[in-house]
Amino acid sequence: MTSEPYAVTITVDVFDRLALYRAAMRRAVADGVSLADYLSMRRTGGDRTAVDLVMLLDPGISPAGCQIQDSRAEALSADWLGTAVSGAGFAEAGAAGPCTVPIGDRA
């Protein structure tokens, strides 16, 4: 069986980083990640908000019929939408490098 790669993009506005952090921390602990390990992931993962977003938005286990290859979150410039609509990619829109967090298969 051959596979076809797809990229799925979800764009979010973060307006309360503390609430996001708390939700991600609760999710990590509920998924069996120790608090110490999660805090270590935040310290070493680059953009801490990106680490929190991956924790919350990556389902952990791939849905039937596909396999999640990668999870990443990245900060976009304030004018990313206007640039992206004009045809430029995220890198051209001034996005910072992506934060990829190895979280494995969470239950």
Secondary structure, DSSP 8 states (H G I E B T S, - for coil): --------------S-HHHHHHHHHHHHHHTT--HHHHHHHHHHSSSHHHHHHHHHH--SS--TT------EE----TTHHHHHHTT--TTTTT----EE-------
